[in-house]
Amino acid sequence: MNNKKIDYTLFKRLLQYARPYKKIFFFAALCVLLLSFISPLRPYLIGRMVDDFIVDTQNQKMLLGWSTAIIGILFIEGLLQFVSSYFSNLLAQSVITDIRKKLFAHVVSFRMKYFDKTPVGALVTRVVSDLEAITQVFSSGIMEISGDLISLTMVLTLMFISNWELSLMTLIPIPLLIIATRIFARAMKKAFQFERKQVTKLNTFVQEHLTGMSIVQLFNKNKEEYERFKEINNGHRKAHISAVWANSIFFPVVEMLSSLSIAFLLVWGALGVSGKSDVEIQAMYGQIIAFTLWIYQLYRPIRQLADKFNVLQRGIVRAERIFEIMDHKDQKQFSGGQTDVDFSADIRFENVSFSYVDKVEVLKNINLHIKSGDMIAIVGATGSGKSTMVNVLGRFYKHQKGTIKIGNTDINDINLPHLRNNIAIVLQDLFLFSDTIHNNITLGDESISRERVVSAAKAVGAHHFISKLPGGYNYSIGERGSVLSVGQRQLLAFIRAYVYQPEILILDEATSSVDNESESLIQNATIKLTKDRTSIVIAHRLSTIQKADCIVVMDHGKVVELGTHKELLLKGGKYKNLYEKQSFKPA
């Protein structure tokens, strides 16, 4: 498939998003069409006015009337330009709003595996700047290019009707202009492809390094990372300069060729007066004025066509990136349809295997029965598969073998939003938004009242520290909750889980990075949260899970031991070794 075919297909696909706005589209198109017909008529009328009412009769009354009419035409042109521009941009913004919503909804439906492999900066570039480039396809691409083509046709028609010999002479430079335009278009396409790669590269680098600035400074890598930034920034500069270079050559060529057409017109005028009478010479004045205006109207759209073609080309290149994401289905979390599920029922892992990378299994033939209302603790060394188990239970990743059931229902058959509404996960590396404490707890759910939030905070033991903050629950915590301690951020995550009252609760190493005082609060919060609901606790500190109904010991993706704290100590196996390494005395 060649590039023209690809561009046409993408362009056609973009136009489909304009269907809901047909009225806006056709009104803007009508204004562009009228403008394209009216503008070329103005030089013709000016030429007639010069011949009939200045050179010939010098009728001041008729001259005033025609001048007024031409001023009226100019006013109509200005009005049509305003209306067409406004509605073209209205159409563009409406279409891009729809595409952005669809794109974002599609992206958030992906499994976590997609985000593991895709830089955040690249996604930000596509959702924001790439879509802004597509906006110009509708605002200054489709409409104005169509209008310019119609205008060119009208100008050429009127020129040949007026004087075909003079038209041919003034159009001598046009073949050169067509060749220059084709070369320019090819150069700009390459420049835009290079530019898009460099923009993505720069955005990705900046996003990652601003997010990880603490690591950069902690390891004193400021200078090295600055040098890397300079290199990427220079590539970004080079990409833009390549486009500027093509523009710097092309537009002077257009100006030179338009001046050449004017020169041919003047030569024709000079040669045309030879051997003619005064009356015949005077008859040429209006025609020369009209042709001079037409030449400017001819070259200006051609020059703008090339510029607008660049905009269109840039938009198509960016659209290709957008549709690449929209067409990505492999990582999409296809929802089941079942909502009639008893989440208070037992959970069963039956011969479950999972791998992040092909042929490298992280979970190996897991069989586990979690009884309703029990608190299950999962322990093991780093990389043993603890967090992976809860990831597949929440369908953040899809297990390749076996089944996971809640009651008698396979989790893949459960409606995904319904599943997530009934499972709450408190992560070790939790994420907080740059917003108020209240909004971070409710996540924008207006059905959760302030009273409910305060009640949950009191139950968890966090109300005291929140009430001391300026503004209390309306206090803005900064990006990722940077103004709060690790323990305070963890408590907010507990409150978030508490207000949603999930049927199944998962705590993923919630106390691994907190101080002793915060750990005590979190342990109390854990007791509140796990009461009367099925709970899965991934533990790093074994002191926090001694009261669990069952402890699951994992090693290299397999369940190697099951039992209570006392039972596992008596076995003298893997759990006892882990317990003794943490220097805990047996109870």
FISE-864835 format. One line per field, with one value per residue (C-alpha): residue number from 1; residue in one letter; x, y, z. Coordinates in nm, 2 decimals, m for minus. Example, Ala and Ser with C-alpha at 12.3 -4.5 7.8 and 13.67 -1.06 7.14 Angstrom:
2
k: c(1;2)
r: c(a;s)
u: c(1.23;1.37)
v: c(m0.45;m0.11)
w: c(0.78;0.71)
//
This chain:
587
k: c(1;2;3;4;5;6;7;8;9;10;11;12;13;14;15;16;17;18;19;20;21;22;23;24;25;26;27;28;29;30;31;32;33;34;35;36;37;38;39;40;41;42;43;44;45;46;47;48;49;50;51;52;53;54;55;56;57;58;59;60;61;62;63;64;65;66;67;68;69;70;71;72;73;74;75;76;77;78;79;80;81;82;83;84;85;86;87;88;89;90;91;92;93;94;95;96;97;98;99;100;101;102;103;104;105;106;107;108;109;110;111;112;113;114;115;116;117;118;119;120;121;122;123;124;125;126;127;128;129;130;131;132;133;134;135;136;137;138;139;140;141;142;143;144;145;146;147;148;149;150;151;152;153;154;155;156;157;158;159;160;161;162;163;164;165;166;167;168;169;170;171;172;173;174;175;176;177;178;179;180;181;182;183;184;185;186;187;188;189;190;191;192;193;194;195;196;197;198;199;200;201;202;203;204;205;206;207;208;209;210;211;212;213;214;215;216;217;218;219;220;221;222;223;224;225;226;227;228;229;230;231;232;233;234;235;236;237;238;239;240;241;242;243;244;245;246;247;248;249;250;251;252;253;254;255;256;257;258;259;260;261;262;263;264;265;266;267;268;269;270;271;272;273;274;275;276;277;278;279;280;281;282;283;284;285;286;287;288;289;290;291;292;293;294;295;296;297;298;299;300;301;302;303;304;305;306;307;308;309;310;311;312;313;314;315;316;317;318;319;320;321;322;323;324;325;326;327;328;329;330;331;332;333;334;335;336;337;338;339;340;341;342;343;344;345;346;347;348;349;350;351;352;353;354;355;356;357;358;359;360;361;362;363;364;365;366;367;368;369;370;371;372;373;374;375;376;377;378;379;380;381;382;383;384;385;386;387;388;389;390;391;392;393;394;395;396;397;398;399;400;401;402;403;404;405;406;407;408;409;410;411;412;413;414;415;416;417;418;419;420;421;422;423;424;425;426;427;428;429;430;431;432;433;434;435;436;437;438;439;440;441;442;443;444;445;446;447;448;449;450;451;452;453;454;455;456;457;458;459;460;461;462;463;464;465;466;467;468;469;470;471;472;473;474;475;476;477;478;479;480;481;482;483;484;485;486;487;488;489;490;491;492;493;494;495;496;497;498;499;500;501;502;503;504;505;506;507;508;509;510;511;512;513;514;515;516;517;518;519;520;521;522;523;524;525;526;527;528;529;530;531;532;533;534;535;536;537;538;539;540;541;542;543;544;545;546;547;548;549;550;551;552;553;554;555;556;557;558;559;560;561;562;563;564;565;566;567;568;569;570;571;572;573;574;575;576;577;578;579;580;581;582;583;584;585;586;587)
r: c(m;n;n;k;k;i;d;y;t;l;f;k;r;l;l;q;y;a;r;p;y;k;k;i;f;f;f;a;a;l;c;v;l;l;l;s;f;i;s;p;l;r;p;y;l;i;g;r;m;v;d;d;f;i;v;d;t;q;n;q;k;m;l;l;g;w;s;t;a;i;i;g;i;l;f;i;e;g;l;l;q;f;v;s;s;y;f;s;n;l;l;a;q;s;v;i;t;d;i;r;k;k;l;f;a;h;v;v;s;f;r;m;k;y;f;d;k;t;p;v;g;a;l;v;t;r;v;v;s;d;l;e;a;i;t;q;v;f;s;s;g;i;m;e;i;s;g;d;l;i;s;l;t;m;v;l;t;l;m;f;i;s;n;w;e;l;s;l;m;t;l;i;p;i;p;l;l;i;i;a;t;r;i;f;a;r;a;m;k;k;a;f;q;f;e;r;k;q;v;t;k;l;n;t;f;v;q;e;h;l;t;g;m;s;i;v;q;l;f;n;k;n;k;e;e;y;e;r;f;k;e;i;n;n;g;h;r;k;a;h;i;s;a;v;w;a;n;s;i;f;f;p;v;v;e;m;l;s;s;l;s;i;a;f;l;l;v;w;g;a;l;g;v;s;g;k;s;d;v;e;i;q;a;m;y;g;q;i;i;a;f;t;l;w;i;y;q;l;y;r;p;i;r;q;l;a;d;k;f;n;v;l;q;r;g;i;v;r;a;e;r;i;f;e;i;m;d;h;k;d;q;k;q;f;s;g;g;q;t;d;v;d;f;s;a;d;i;r;f;e;n;v;s;f;s;y;v;d;k;v;e;v;l;k;n;i;n;l;h;i;k;s;g;d;m;i;a;i;v;g;a;t;g;s;g;k;s;t;m;v;n;v;l;g;r;f;y;k;h;q;k;g;t;i;k;i;g;n;t;d;i;n;d;i;n;l;p;h;l;r;n;n;i;a;i;v;l;q;d;l;f;l;f;s;d;t;i;h;n;n;i;t;l;g;d;e;s;i;s;r;e;r;v;v;s;a;a;k;a;v;g;a;h;h;f;i;s;k;l;p;g;g;y;n;y;s;i;g;e;r;g;s;v;l;s;v;g;q;r;q;l;l;a;f;i;r;a;y;v;y;q;p;e;i;l;i;l;d;e;a;t;s;s;v;d;n;e;s;e;s;l;i;q;n;a;t;i;k;l;t;k;d;r;t;s;i;v;i;a;h;r;l;s;t;i;q;k;a;d;c;i;v;v;m;d;h;g;k;v;v;e;l;g;t;h;k;e;l;l;l;k;g;g;k;y;k;n;l;y;e;k;q;s;f;k;p;a)
u: c(0.00;0.15;0.16;m0.11;m0.35;m0.27;m0.32;m0.65;m0.77;m0.67;m0.83;m1.15;m1.16;m1.11;m1.40;m1.63;m1.60;m1.75;m2.08;m2.26;m2.18;m2.32;m2.50;m2.19;m1.99;m2.22;m2.27;m1.90;m1.86;m2.13;m1.95;m1.62;m1.80;m1.96;m1.63;m1.45;m1.70;m1.72;m1.35;m1.25;m1.54;m1.40;m1.10;m1.34;m1.57;m1.28;m1.16;m1.50;m1.53;m1.20;m1.29;m1.65;m1.65;m1.30;m1.13;m1.44;m1.73;m1.58;m1.93;m1.88;m2.23;m2.18;m1.83;m1.95;m2.22;m1.97;m1.72;m1.99;m2.08;m1.72;m1.69;m2.00;m1.84;m1.53;m1.76;m1.94;m1.60;m1.48;m1.81;m1.79;m1.43;m1.52;m1.82;m1.64;m1.34;m1.55;m1.76;m1.46;m1.29;m1.61;m1.63;m1.26;m1.29;m1.61;m1.45;m1.13;m1.32;m1.50;m1.18;m1.00;m1.28;m1.29;m0.91;m0.89;m1.18;m1.00;m0.66;m0.80;m0.96;m0.61;m0.46;m0.16;0.07;0.02;0.13;0.43;0.57;0.45;0.61;0.37;0.53;0.44;0.08;0.06;0.19;m0.07;m0.36;m0.27;m0.03;m0.11;m0.48;m0.41;m0.23;m0.54;m0.76;m0.60;m0.71;m1.07;m1.00;m0.75;m0.72;m1.03;m1.24;m0.97;m0.80;m1.14;m1.21;m0.87;m0.92;m1.26;m1.11;m0.83;m1.08;m1.28;m0.98;m0.85;m1.20;m1.24;m0.89;m0.94;m1.28;m1.13;m0.82;m0.69;m0.37;m0.28;m0.38;m0.14;0.14;0.09;0.07;0.40;0.57;0.29;0.46;0.76;0.54;0.37;0.71;0.84;0.52;0.55;0.92;0.81;0.53;0.76;1.02;0.76;0.62;0.96;1.02;0.69;0.76;1.10;0.94;0.68;0.94;1.15;0.85;0.75;1.11;1.14;0.80;0.89;1.22;1.09;0.79;1.00;1.28;1.04;0.86;1.18;1.37;1.44;1.64;1.83;1.93;1.99;2.25;2.39;2.31;2.21;2.50;2.47;2.09;2.13;2.37;2.12;1.85;2.07;2.12;1.74;1.66;1.91;1.73;1.40;1.55;1.69;1.35;1.18;1.46;1.43;1.07;1.17;1.44;1.19;0.95;1.24;1.32;0.96;0.79;1.06;1.03;0.65;0.71;0.96;0.73;0.44;0.66;0.76;0.39;0.35;0.66;0.51;0.19;0.38;0.58;0.25;0.12;0.43;0.43;0.06;0.05;0.28;0.08;m0.25;m0.47;m0.54;m0.88;m0.74;m0.47;m0.72;m0.93;m0.63;m0.62;m0.90;m0.78;m0.43;m0.56;m0.79;m0.51;m0.27;m0.53;m0.60;m0.23;m0.21;m0.53;m0.39;m0.05;m0.17;m0.40;m0.13;0.12;m0.15;m0.24;0.12;0.11;m0.23;m0.12;0.16;m0.10;m0.31;0.00;0.10;m0.25;m0.26;0.07;m0.05;m0.38;m0.19;m0.05;m0.39;m0.56;m0.27;m0.37;m0.74;m0.69;m0.48;m0.71;m0.46;m0.44;m0.80;m0.98;m1.29;m1.57;m1.79;m2.16;m2.26;m2.36;m2.56;m2.26;m2.23;m1.90;m1.94;m1.89;m1.56;m1.28;m1.10;m0.78;m0.79;m0.46;m0.38;m0.07;0.05;0.35;0.43;0.68;0.61;0.74;0.85;0.58;0.54;0.25;0.28;m0.04;m0.18;m0.46;m0.61;m0.94;m1.02;m1.32;m1.58;m1.51;m1.16;m0.84;m0.58;m0.22;0.03;0.40;0.72;1.04;1.05;0.95;0.76;0.43;0.24;0.13;0.07;m0.20;m0.40;m0.33;m0.49;m0.78;m0.86;m0.82;m0.54;m0.36;m0.51;m0.40;m0.31;m0.41;m0.67;m0.97;m1.04;m1.39;m1.59;m1.86;m1.94;m1.87;m1.55;m1.41;m1.37;m1.75;m1.81;m1.88;m1.55;m1.68;m1.90;m1.60;m1.38;m1.67;m1.67;m1.29;m1.08;m0.70;m0.47;m0.13;0.22;0.31;m0.02;m0.11;m0.26;m0.37;m0.28;m0.62;m0.79;m0.79;m1.17;m1.14;m0.86;m1.07;m1.40;m1.22;m1.48;m1.78;m2.04;m2.26;m2.01;m2.08;m1.84;m2.00;m1.93;m1.57;m1.52;m1.68;m1.44;m1.14;m1.24;m1.28;m0.94;m0.77;m0.68;m0.93;m0.69;m0.41;m0.64;m0.82;m0.49;m0.41;m0.50;m0.85;m0.88;m1.04;m1.02;m0.64;m0.46;m0.19;0.02;0.14;0.13;0.06;0.41;0.33;0.22;0.43;0.43;0.21;m0.04;m0.06;m0.12;m0.40;m0.57;m0.57;m0.73;m1.00;m1.06;m1.11;m1.33;m1.58;m1.64;m1.73;m1.60;m1.70;m1.34;m1.04;m0.68;m0.39;m0.06;0.23;0.05;0.29;0.63;0.75;0.60;0.73;0.63;0.36;0.20;0.22;0.02;m0.25;m0.25;m0.28;m0.58;m0.72;m0.66;m0.87;m1.15;m1.13;m1.11;m1.39;m1.68;m1.54;m1.30;m0.95;m0.62;m0.32;0.02;0.27;0.63;0.63;0.52;0.42;0.12;m0.04;m0.01;m0.39;m0.47;m0.71;m0.47;m0.12;m0.01;0.36;0.48;0.82;0.91;0.54;0.42;0.22;0.46;0.29;m0.06;m0.18;m0.21;0.08;0.13;0.08;0.34;0.59;0.55;0.61;0.96;0.96;0.98;0.76;0.96;1.28;1.13;1.00;1.33;1.52;1.30;1.41;1.07;1.02;0.76;0.43)
v: c(0.00;0.33;0.65;0.82;0.54;0.54;0.92;0.90;0.63;0.82;1.14;0.96;0.82;1.16;1.30;1.04;1.22;1.53;1.35;1.46;1.82;1.82;2.15;2.33;2.16;2.26;2.61;2.67;2.51;2.73;3.05;2.92;2.85;3.19;3.36;3.16;3.29;3.65;3.73;3.66;3.87;4.18;4.23;4.18;4.45;4.69;4.64;4.71;5.02;5.15;5.10;5.22;5.50;5.63;5.59;5.60;5.82;5.95;5.93;6.04;5.92;5.58;5.56;5.64;5.37;5.11;5.21;5.17;4.83;4.71;4.84;4.64;4.33;4.38;4.40;4.08;3.91;4.01;3.89;3.55;3.51;3.57;3.34;3.06;3.09;3.08;2.78;2.59;2.63;2.54;2.22;2.14;2.18;1.98;1.69;1.69;1.69;1.38;1.21;1.30;1.16;0.84;0.81;0.86;0.61;0.36;0.41;0.37;0.04;m0.12;m0.37;m0.27;m0.46;m0.18;0.09;m0.12;m0.10;0.25;0.57;0.81;1.10;0.94;0.89;1.25;1.37;1.18;1.28;1.65;1.79;1.53;1.60;1.98;1.93;1.74;2.03;2.23;1.97;2.09;2.46;2.55;2.24;2.09;2.41;2.65;2.41;2.35;2.72;2.80;2.53;2.68;3.03;2.92;2.77;3.09;3.31;3.10;3.09;3.47;3.53;3.31;3.46;3.81;3.74;3.39;3.50;3.72;3.44;3.19;3.44;3.52;3.15;3.06;3.03;2.79;2.46;2.56;2.64;2.30;2.12;2.33;2.25;1.88;1.89;2.10;1.86;1.56;1.75;1.87;1.52;1.38;1.68;1.63;1.26;1.34;1.62;1.39;1.15;1.42;1.58;1.24;1.18;1.52;1.49;1.15;1.25;1.57;1.38;1.09;1.31;1.56;1.27;1.11;1.43;1.29;1.00;1.24;1.46;1.18;1.01;1.35;1.29;1.65;1.71;1.38;1.41;1.77;1.66;1.40;1.66;1.89;1.61;1.54;1.91;1.96;1.68;1.86;2.18;2.00;1.85;2.20;2.36;2.10;2.22;2.59;2.53;2.40;2.69;2.94;2.81;2.75;3.08;3.31;3.09;3.15;3.53;3.52;3.33;3.57;3.87;3.69;3.67;4.04;4.10;3.90;4.11;4.43;4.31;4.22;4.57;4.74;4.53;4.56;4.94;4.93;5.03;5.08;5.38;5.58;5.43;5.07;5.15;5.30;4.98;4.78;4.98;4.80;4.46;4.51;4.62;4.32;4.08;4.23;4.17;3.82;3.72;3.81;3.61;3.32;3.30;3.38;3.07;2.85;2.97;2.92;2.58;2.46;2.60;2.44;2.12;2.12;2.16;1.88;1.66;1.73;1.65;1.32;1.22;1.28;1.11;0.80;0.79;0.85;0.57;0.34;0.35;0.33;0.02;m0.14;m0.42;m0.67;m0.51;m0.40;m0.53;m0.67;m0.67;m0.96;m0.89;m1.06;m0.84;m1.09;m1.20;m1.28;m1.12;m1.24;m1.60;m1.80;m1.72;m2.00;m2.01;m2.33;m2.42;m2.06;m1.97;m1.63;m1.47;m1.11;m1.23;m1.53;m1.86;m1.70;m1.79;m1.58;m1.78;m2.16;m2.37;m2.19;m2.36;m2.17;m2.16;m1.83;m1.87;m1.60;m1.35;m1.48;m1.27;m1.44;m1.33;m1.39;m1.38;m1.46;m1.32;m1.04;m1.18;m1.48;m1.37;m1.21;m0.89;m1.08;m1.28;m0.98;m0.82;m1.11;m1.12;m0.76;m0.83;m0.57;m0.86;m1.16;m1.50;m1.74;m2.07;m2.19;m2.01;m1.77;m1.79;m1.58;m1.82;m2.01;m1.72;m1.69;m1.34;m1.30;m1.33;m1.05;m0.70;m0.52;m0.20;m0.42;m0.63;m0.32;m0.16;m0.46;m0.50;m0.24;m0.24;m0.05;m0.04;0.00;0.26;0.44;0.73;1.06;1.34;1.70;1.79;1.82;1.55;1.51;1.46;1.22;1.01;1.02;1.03;1.27;1.06;1.32;1.06;1.03;1.30;1.49;1.33;0.99;1.08;1.22;0.91;0.69;0.90;0.87;0.50;0.46;0.70;0.97;1.25;1.40;1.48;1.59;1.83;2.00;2.08;2.43;2.39;2.03;1.81;2.09;2.10;2.05;1.79;1.87;1.64;1.28;1.40;1.53;1.75;1.44;1.18;0.82;0.71;0.99;0.91;0.54;0.63;0.83;0.52;0.33;0.59;0.57;0.20;0.24;0.48;0.26;m0.04;m0.31;m0.68;m0.79;m0.60;m0.63;m0.47;m0.49;m0.45;m0.14;m0.11;m0.18;0.18;0.35;0.43;0.25;0.51;0.51;0.13;0.11;0.34;0.13;m0.19;m0.05;0.06;m0.29;m0.44;m0.20;m0.26;m0.64;m0.69;m0.89;m0.90;m1.13;m0.98;m1.06;m0.90;m0.91;m0.87;m0.77;m0.74;m1.08;m0.92;m0.77;m1.09;m1.33;m1.32;m1.41;m1.70;m1.85;m1.76;m1.85;m1.89;m1.84;m1.92;m1.87;m1.85;m2.15;m2.20;m2.39;m2.37;m2.30;m2.26;m2.03;m1.85;m2.12;m2.41;m2.28;m2.22;m2.58;m2.71;m2.55;m2.47;m2.16;m1.95;m2.02;m1.92;m1.59;m1.53;m1.59;m1.37;m1.08;m1.16;m1.21;m1.43;m1.71;m1.64)
w: c(0.00;m0.10;0.11;m0.09;m0.02;0.35;0.36;0.18;0.42;0.73;0.59;0.51;0.86;1.01;0.81;0.97;1.30;1.14;1.07;1.39;1.30;0.94;0.98;1.10;0.83;0.54;0.67;0.68;0.34;0.20;0.33;0.18;m0.16;m0.17;m0.09;m0.36;m0.62;m0.50;m0.46;m0.83;m0.95;m0.78;m1.02;m1.32;m1.19;m1.12;m1.47;m1.62;m1.39;m1.52;m1.88;m1.87;m1.62;m1.60;m1.94;m2.16;m2.02;m1.70;m1.55;m1.19;m1.08;m1.22;m1.09;m0.74;m0.77;m0.89;m0.62;m0.35;m0.49;m0.48;m0.12;m0.05;m0.20;0.01;0.32;0.22;0.17;0.51;0.67;0.49;0.60;0.96;0.95;0.77;1.00;1.31;1.21;1.07;1.41;1.59;1.38;1.45;1.82;1.84;1.64;1.84;2.16;2.05;1.94;2.26;2.47;2.26;2.27;2.65;2.72;2.50;2.67;3.02;2.91;2.85;3.07;3.28;3.05;2.79;3.03;3.14;2.78;2.68;2.81;2.98;2.79;2.45;2.56;2.68;2.34;2.15;2.37;2.38;2.11;1.84;1.86;1.85;1.52;1.39;1.48;1.20;0.95;1.00;1.09;0.82;0.61;0.44;0.42;0.31;0.06;m0.10;m0.11;m0.27;m0.54;m0.63;m0.62;m0.86;m1.10;m1.10;m1.15;m1.44;m1.60;m1.59;m1.71;m2.02;m2.09;m2.08;m2.29;m2.35;m2.51;m2.22;m1.98;m2.15;m2.13;m1.76;m1.68;m1.83;m1.47;m1.34;m1.45;m1.25;m0.95;m0.98;m0.98;m0.68;m0.49;m0.54;m0.42;m0.13;m0.03;m0.02;0.18;0.44;0.48;0.58;0.80;0.99;1.04;1.18;1.39;1.55;1.66;1.82;2.00;2.15;2.25;2.42;2.60;2.73;2.86;3.04;3.19;3.32;3.46;3.63;3.79;3.90;3.99;4.34;4.20;3.96;4.25;4.50;4.28;4.17;3.80;3.73;3.49;3.30;3.26;3.15;2.88;2.76;2.76;2.54;2.29;2.27;2.26;1.97;1.78;1.84;1.71;1.41;1.33;1.33;1.13;0.85;0.81;0.83;0.57;0.32;0.39;0.35;0.00;m0.13;m0.04;m0.20;m0.52;m0.52;m0.48;m0.77;m1.00;m0.93;m1.00;m1.32;m1.42;m1.36;m1.57;m1.86;m1.82;m1.84;m2.15;m2.32;m2.24;m2.37;m2.69;m2.73;m2.76;m3.07;m3.38;m3.20;m3.17;m2.85;m2.82;m2.85;m2.60;m2.35;m2.38;m2.24;m1.91;m1.73;m1.86;m1.73;m1.39;m1.37;m1.47;m1.21;m0.94;m1.07;m1.07;m0.70;m0.64;m0.84;m0.66;m0.32;m0.30;m0.46;m0.19;0.08;m0.07;m0.01;0.34;0.41;0.26;0.52;0.79;0.64;0.60;0.96;1.08;0.88;1.02;1.38;1.30;1.21;1.56;1.72;1.52;1.59;1.96;1.88;1.67;1.94;2.08;2.21;2.56;2.58;2.89;2.73;2.99;3.06;3.10;3.42;3.72;3.92;4.13;4.50;4.59;4.95;4.82;4.83;4.59;4.41;4.20;3.99;3.81;3.74;3.55;3.44;3.27;3.19;2.92;2.70;2.84;3.17;3.42;3.73;3.86;3.82;3.85;4.15;4.34;4.63;4.82;5.00;5.23;5.25;5.53;5.60;5.61;5.39;5.41;5.13;5.21;5.03;4.89;4.63;4.29;4.43;4.27;4.56;4.39;4.06;4.23;4.32;3.98;3.80;4.05;3.97;3.60;3.56;3.38;3.21;3.33;3.05;3.21;3.46;3.61;3.89;4.03;4.28;4.39;4.07;3.84;3.63;3.68;3.30;3.27;3.53;3.40;3.46;3.63;3.85;3.95;4.03;4.23;4.46;4.50;4.67;4.66;4.88;4.71;4.87;4.60;4.61;4.38;4.50;4.27;4.29;4.45;4.79;5.05;5.01;4.63;4.66;4.89;4.69;4.35;4.23;4.33;4.43;4.60;4.88;5.13;5.35;5.66;5.51;5.45;5.80;5.95;5.75;5.85;6.22;6.19;6.02;6.27;6.03;6.12;6.38;6.14;5.86;6.09;6.18;5.81;5.68;5.54;5.67;5.41;5.15;5.19;4.85;4.90;4.59;4.32;4.43;4.79;4.82;5.13;5.33;5.50;5.37;5.66;5.61;5.24;5.32;5.57;5.29;5.08;5.36;5.39;5.02;5.04;5.35;5.20;4.90;5.13;4.90;4.94;4.88;5.02;4.90;5.10;4.90;5.15;5.30;5.60;5.43;5.41;5.72;6.06;6.38;6.48;6.14;6.13;6.45;6.30;5.98;6.18;6.36;6.02;5.88;6.16;6.08;5.70;5.71;5.96;5.80;5.45;5.25;5.28;5.11;5.27;5.10;5.39;5.41;5.79;5.93;6.26;6.09;5.98;6.27;6.33;5.97;5.92;5.67;5.56;5.20;5.16;4.80;4.64;4.27;4.16;4.36;4.68;4.90;5.24;5.38;5.74;6.04;6.20;6.47;6.23;5.99;6.27;6.38;6.03;6.04;5.67;5.45;5.67;5.99;5.80;5.69;6.04;6.21;5.96;6.08;6.43;6.57;6.88;6.84;7.01)
//
